């Protein structure tokens, strides 16, 4: 690995998918390498593709509120527009398998003839904050779509 780049085999192990799957995702432009070397054809993915970023992490936390508050240096309120149609997936268990859940969901969306129309959302319903049993942790993935 040089800098924050992983070869395709390393990245496939990180995301728990095959190299063949990553090549397919590249072909359909779902997930493309950061760099493809002209001479060798080696594909390098940024670590951030796998969800890891060591510094300056910016997150969006979504929670329903009764009214918009005042923005501060740490918190900025944002209204999220309604989505006419979304494909949703309930995921029970620890968060380490979410990457594969997203991959499975995106594959299903494509196979069923839908097109993604916006950013996916993850709603963490139950987790370490209210469930000791990690098998009961619930995340709902929502992906805005339209039928092709």
Secondary structure, DSSP 4 states (H G I P E B T S, - for coil): --TTEEEHHHHHHHHT--HHHHHHHHHTTSS--SEE-TTT--EEEEGGGGT---SS---------SS-----SS----PPPP-S-EEEEEEES-GGGHHHHHHHHHHHHHHTTEEE-S--EEEEEE-TTT-SSGGG-EEEEEEEEEE-
